Amino acid sequence: MVFAFDTLGYSKHLRSAGVAQDHAEAHAEAARAFIMAELVTKQDLAAALETQTLRLTVRLGGLLAGLLALGIGALGALIKLT
């Protein structure tokens, strides 16, 4: 999803409130450059969540495989001792 920021409308609104034109334009450009660049869409969040879920699944699988190998090793050692 793309967000559009109406810099001209924002600038006009500031000018109608008494802000000088050059200041209003500078504010509008700064808002577009700094504020709008930081917005995250739902699609961005969903993709990040999916990536984190996959990473956690892989880590959990590795942990369980390690525990299984450790358990089998311990069981083998116990069998040899008996």
CNS distance restraints for C-alpha pairs under 8 A (distance, minus, plus):
assign (resid   1 and name CA) (resid  41 and name CA) 6.38 0.50 0.50
assign (resid   1 and name CA) (resid  43 and name CA) 7.46 0.50 0.50
assign (resid   3 and name CA) (resid  36 and name CA) 7.76 0.50 0.50
assign (resid   5 and name CA) (resid  32 and name CA) 6.53 0.50 0.50
assign (resid   5 and name CA) (resid  36 and name CA) 7.56 0.50 0.50
assign (resid   6 and name CA) (resid  10 and name CA) 6.16 0.50 0.50
assign (resid   7 and name CA) (resid  11 and name CA) 5.94 0.50 0.50
assign (resid   7 and name CA) (resid  25 and name CA) 7.66 0.50 0.50
assign (resid   7 and name CA) (resid  28 and name CA) 5.09 0.50 0.50
assign (resid   7 and name CA) (resid  29 and name CA) 6.63 0.50 0.50
assign (resid   7 and name CA) (resid  32 and name CA) 7.08 0.50 0.50
assign (resid   8 and name CA) (resid  12 and name CA) 6.09 0.50 0.50
assign (resid   8 and name CA) (resid  25 and name CA) 7.80 0.50 0.50
assign (resid   8 and name CA) (resid  28 and name CA) 7.51 0.50 0.50
assign (resid   9 and name CA) (resid  13 and name CA) 6.11 0.50 0.50
assign (resid  10 and name CA) (resid  14 and name CA) 6.31 0.50 0.50
assign (resid  10 and name CA) (resid  24 and name CA) 7.86 0.50 0.50
assign (resid  10 and name CA) (resid  28 and name CA) 6.05 0.50 0.50
assign (resid  11 and name CA) (resid  15 and name CA) 6.18 0.50 0.50
assign (resid  11 and name CA) (resid  21 and name CA) 7.51 0.50 0.50
assign (resid  11 and name CA) (resid  24 and name CA) 4.88 0.50 0.50
assign (resid  11 and name CA) (resid  25 and name CA) 5.36 0.50 0.50
assign (resid  11 and name CA) (resid  27 and name CA) 7.43 0.50 0.50
assign (resid  11 and name CA) (resid  28 and name CA) 5.69 0.50 0.50
assign (resid  12 and name CA) (resid  16 and name CA) 6.10 0.50 0.50
assign (resid  12 and name CA) (resid  24 and name CA) 7.53 0.50 0.50
assign (resid  13 and name CA) (resid  17 and name CA) 6.40 0.50 0.50
assign (resid  14 and name CA) (resid  18 and name CA) 6.59 0.50 0.50
assign (resid  14 and name CA) (resid  19 and name CA) 5.46 0.50 0.50
assign (resid  14 and name CA) (resid  24 and name CA) 5.58 0.50 0.50
assign (resid  15 and name CA) (resid  19 and name CA) 4.70 0.50 0.50
assign (resid  15 and name CA) (resid  20 and name CA) 6.04 0.50 0.50
assign (resid  15 and name CA) (resid  21 and name CA) 5.96 0.50 0.50
assign (resid  15 and name CA) (resid  24 and name CA) 6.16 0.50 0.50
assign (resid  19 and name CA) (resid  23 and name CA) 6.51 0.50 0.50
assign (resid  19 and name CA) (resid  24 and name CA) 5.94 0.50 0.50
assign (resid  20 and name CA) (resid  24 and name CA) 6.03 0.50 0.50
assign (resid  21 and name CA) (resid  25 and name CA) 6.10 0.50 0.50
assign (resid  22 and name CA) (resid  26 and name CA) 6.16 0.50 0.50
assign (resid  23 and name CA) (resid  27 and name CA) 6.12 0.50 0.50
assign (resid  24 and name CA) (resid  28 and name CA) 6.20 0.50 0.50
assign (resid  25 and name CA) (resid  29 and name CA) 6.19 0.50 0.50
assign (resid  26 and name CA) (resid  30 and name CA) 6.07 0.50 0.50
assign (resid  27 and name CA) (resid  31 and name CA) 6.07 0.50 0.50
assign (resid  28 and name CA) (resid  32 and name CA) 6.25 0.50 0.50
assign (resid  29 and name CA) (resid  33 and name CA) 6.03 0.50 0.50
assign (resid  30 and name CA) (resid  34 and name CA) 5.81 0.50 0.50
assign (resid  30 and name CA) (resid  35 and name CA) 7.62 0.50 0.50
assign (resid  31 and name CA) (resid  35 and name CA) 5.10 0.50 0.50
assign (resid  31 and name CA) (resid  36 and name CA) 6.68 0.50 0.50
assign (resid  32 and name CA) (resid  36 and name CA) 5.18 0.50 0.50
assign (resid  32 and name CA) (resid  37 and name CA) 7.14 0.50 0.50
assign (resid  33 and name CA) (resid  37 and name CA) 6.02 0.50 0.50
assign (resid  34 and name CA) (resid  38 and name CA) 6.77 0.50 0.50
assign (resid  35 and name CA) (resid  39 and name CA) 7.06 0.50 0.50
assign (resid  40 and name CA) (resid  44 and name CA) 6.08 0.50 0.50
assign (resid  40 and name CA) (resid  45 and name CA) 7.03 0.50 0.50
assign (resid  41 and name CA) (resid  45 and name CA) 6.48 0.50 0.50
assign (resid  42 and name CA) (resid  46 and name CA) 6.08 0.50 0.50
assign (resid  43 and name CA) (resid  47 and name CA) 6.11 0.50 0.50
assign (resid  44 and name CA) (resid  48 and name CA) 6.23 0.50 0.50
assign (resid  45 and name CA) (resid  49 and name CA) 6.03 0.50 0.50
assign (resid  46 and name CA) (resid  50 and name CA) 6.07 0.50 0.50
assign (resid  47 and name CA) (resid  51 and name CA) 6.21 0.50 0.50
assign (resid  48 and name CA) (resid  52 and name CA) 6.22 0.50 0.50
assign (resid  49 and name CA) (resid  53 and name CA) 6.05 0.50 0.50
assign (resid  50 and name CA) (resid  54 and name CA) 6.21 0.50 0.50
assign (resid  51 and name CA) (resid  55 and name CA) 6.28 0.50 0.50
assign (resid  52 and name CA) (resid  56 and name CA) 6.15 0.50 0.50
assign (resid  53 and name CA) (resid  57 and name CA) 6.11 0.50 0.50
assign (resid  54 and name CA) (resid  58 and name CA) 6.23 0.50 0.50
assign (resid  55 and name CA) (resid  59 and name CA) 6.20 0.50 0.50
assign (resid  56 and name CA) (resid  60 and name CA) 6.00 0.50 0.50
assign (resid  57 and name CA) (resid  61 and name CA) 6.09 0.50 0.50
assign (resid  58 and name CA) (resid  62 and name CA) 6.20 0.50 0.50
assign (resid  59 and name CA) (resid  63 and name CA) 6.12 0.50 0.50
assign (resid  60 and name CA) (resid  64 and name CA) 6.09 0.50 0.50
assign (resid  61 and name CA) (resid  65 and name CA) 6.09 0.50 0.50
assign (resid  62 and name CA) (resid  66 and name CA) 6.13 0.50 0.50
assign (resid  63 and name CA) (resid  67 and name CA) 6.19 0.50 0.50
assign (resid  64 and name CA) (resid  68 and name CA) 6.04 0.50 0.50
assign (resid  65 and name CA) (resid  69 and name CA) 6.16 0.50 0.50
assign (resid  66 and name CA) (resid  70 and name CA) 6.13 0.50 0.50
assign (resid  67 and name CA) (resid  71 and name CA) 6.04 0.50 0.50
assign (resid  68 and name CA) (resid  72 and name CA) 6.13 0.50 0.50
assign (resid  69 and name CA) (resid  73 and name CA) 6.09 0.50 0.50
assign (resid  70 and name CA) (resid  74 and name CA) 6.11 0.50 0.50
assign (resid  71 and name CA) (resid  75 and name CA) 6.02 0.50 0.50
assign (resid  72 and name CA) (resid  76 and name CA) 6.06 0.50 0.50
assign (resid  73 and name CA) (resid  77 and name CA) 6.21 0.50 0.50
assign (resid  74 and name CA) (resid  78 and name CA) 6.21 0.50 0.50
assign (resid  75 and name CA) (resid  79 and name CA) 6.18 0.50 0.50
assign (resid  76 and name CA) (resid  80 and name CA) 6.28 0.50 0.50
assign (resid  77 and name CA) (resid  81 and name CA) 6.33 0.50 0.50
assign (resid  78 and name CA) (resid  82 and name CA) 6.48 0.50 0.50
